[in-house]
């Protein structure tokens, strides 16, 4: 089992397929020693060669896509336990996105050759990776559907509820700025700010610098669907 002191993550452990990711990381990385990565540390850039895969044990990592003009879309926020950089490592292609540590992180990693060797030696590991990729593809499909069929109000509400489950601290605060929220939705900061101000006035949320707090998840869940 991975040797880490960052196993006490109650909210993250309840979210999505986190338990499954922990089993996958244990199987892939074995007793690998975690390394400390400071906030702002770059794991890889979009279009870089894919020479390493990462296992996130603590902290959070931002996965972003950039247009040729430099516009940024935050495609995902990864929380532990999670695998990062698997697509390029598996097919040998270039990185599809940029990955950067949002906070101080605890990370294990393997080279592409090590990953392929371990898959050959452990068929169950290959099966686990396939199942994980399928779950992530379903998530991408859902995100694509939301972007095309839901308005910005419903998408922002859904994103806040998701982040509330995974990123909120003991007091309920989510450490994310309005600009970051806008980037995760492909929206403008002004449109997100307008909605947050409205919801704050209706006591659905609270805000402070660089943070948002969901006060009424039940009511927020129905925003944009009435």
N, C-alpha and C positions, 0 to 999 in steps of 0.2 A: 504493500500500500504506500502511496505517496507520503513522504514525511513532511508534514506541514502543521503549523500551529494556527492556521487560519480556517479551521473547520467550523467555527461557531458563527454561521451566517443564516439565522433562522428564516428570514424572509426569502432570501435567494434560494435556499434549499427547498422551499415549497413551490417555487415558480417553474412552470413549463416542464422541460425535461431535464431539470438540474440533477436529479438523482441518477438518471441514466448517464449524463455527462460524467459524473463522478466515477461510475463504474468503468466507463470508457477510458477516462484519464488514468485510472489505476492500472488498467490492463495495458495501455500503450506505454506509459512512462515508468511503470514499476516503482522502484525505490529511488528514482531520480531526485537529486537535491534541488529544491527551489532556489531561484535567484531573485534578488530584490531589484525592481525596476522603478525608477523615480517617475513621478507625474510629469508628463510631457515627453517621456522617452518614446522614440519612434521604433515600432517593431518592423514595419516595412512600408514602402511606398507603392502606390498604384503603378503597375507596369514593371515593377522590379522583378528580377528572376525569383522563382519560388524555391528557395533552398532550405527552408526550415519551417517546422510546425511548432505551435506553442500551446501549452496547457495553462489556462488562467486559474490560479488557486485562490487569489485574493486581490481585491481592488476592482477596477473597471477599465475597459478598453473601448475606445470609439472606433468604429469602422465607417469610413467615409469614402465617397466617390466624387471625383472632380471632373468637370467638363473641360473641354479643350480651352475654353475661355476663362477657366479658373473658378467657376461657380462650384459651391460645395453642397453636397447632400449627405447628411449623416444617415447612412443606411441601417445602422444598428448600434446598440450599446451592449457590449458583452459583459456578463457578470459571472462570477465563479459558481460552480466549476464549469469550465467551458473550453472547447477546442477552437483555436484560431489559426487561420491560414491553411486549412486543409485542402481547399480546391486546387490551388496551384501546385501544392506538394504532391497531390495524387495524380494529376494529369501532366505535370511538368511544364505547364504554361506560365504565363506572366501573372503577377498579382492582379486581381480584379478590383482591389480597393486599397486604401491606406489604413493602417492600424496604428493607433497611438494611445498610450496610457493616459486615461483621464485622471487617475489618482495614483498614488504609490501602489505598486502591484507585486504580487508573488507569482512567479512564472517558472515553469519547466519547459524544456524544448528539446527537439530532436532534429537531426538533419534529414533530408529527403531519403537518403539511402537507408538510414536507420529505420525510418518508418516503413519503407517498402520491405526491408528484410523482416521486420517484425510481423507484418501482415502475412508474408509467405510462411512464417513459422507458426502463426496463430490464426487459423481460419475464422475463429470466433471474433477476433479483433476486426477482420475485414467485414464481417457481417454487421458488427456493431457500428462501424463507420458508415456503411450503406444505410442503415436504419436512421442514423443521425442526419445524414445528408437528405434523406427523404423528409424528415421532420422539418428541416430548415427550408426545403423547397416548398413545403406546404405553407410555412410561415411567409415566405416571399410571395406566394400566390395570394394569400390573404391580404398582405400589404398592398399588392397591385390592385386587388379588387376594391379595397378601401379607398385607394387614391382615385380610382375612376368612378366609384359609385357613391361615395360619401362626401359631404361638404366639409369644409375646414373645421366647422364647429364640432361635428361628430368625431372627426379624426383626432382633434386635439383632446377632446374628452376621453376618448379611448386610449390615447397615448399616456395621458396623466394617470389613468387608472392602472395601466400596465406598469408605469414607473413607480406608482404608489406601492404596488405589491413587491417590487424588486429593489427599489433604491431608497425608500424612505427610512429615516433614522427612528430611534425610539420615540421621538416626539412627533413623528409624522411628516417631517420636512424632507423634501426631495431636493437634493443639491443639483440643480440644473438652471441655467439662465434662460431668459426669454429668447435670446438669439439661438441657443442650442436647441430649444424646443422647436423654433421655426425651421431650423436646419434639418431636424428629424422628419419634418412634414413636407419639406419642399415649399414652404410658405414664407411670406414676408414677416419680419419682426413686428411690423406695425399691425398686421392683421391678428397676430397672436396676442400682442399687447392689448388690443381693443377687446378681445374676447375675455382675457384674464381679468381685465378691469371690470367688465360686466359681471363676471362670475363672482368676483370678490364682493361686489356690491350686493349680490344675492346670497352671500354667505356660503357659496358652494366651495370656495377655496380661500386660502390666505396666501399672501406673498410677502417676501422680504428680499433683500438684495441677494441675487443668485440662488434663490430658493422658492419653491412652491409647496403648499400643503393642501391636500384634499380634505375638506371638512365634512362633505356629505357625499360619499361614494354612490349611494343609492340614487340620489337626484341627478348627479353628474352622469350616471350611466344612461339616463334617458335624454340627455341633452342632444339635440339635433335629430332625434328620432320621433319627435312628437308630430 
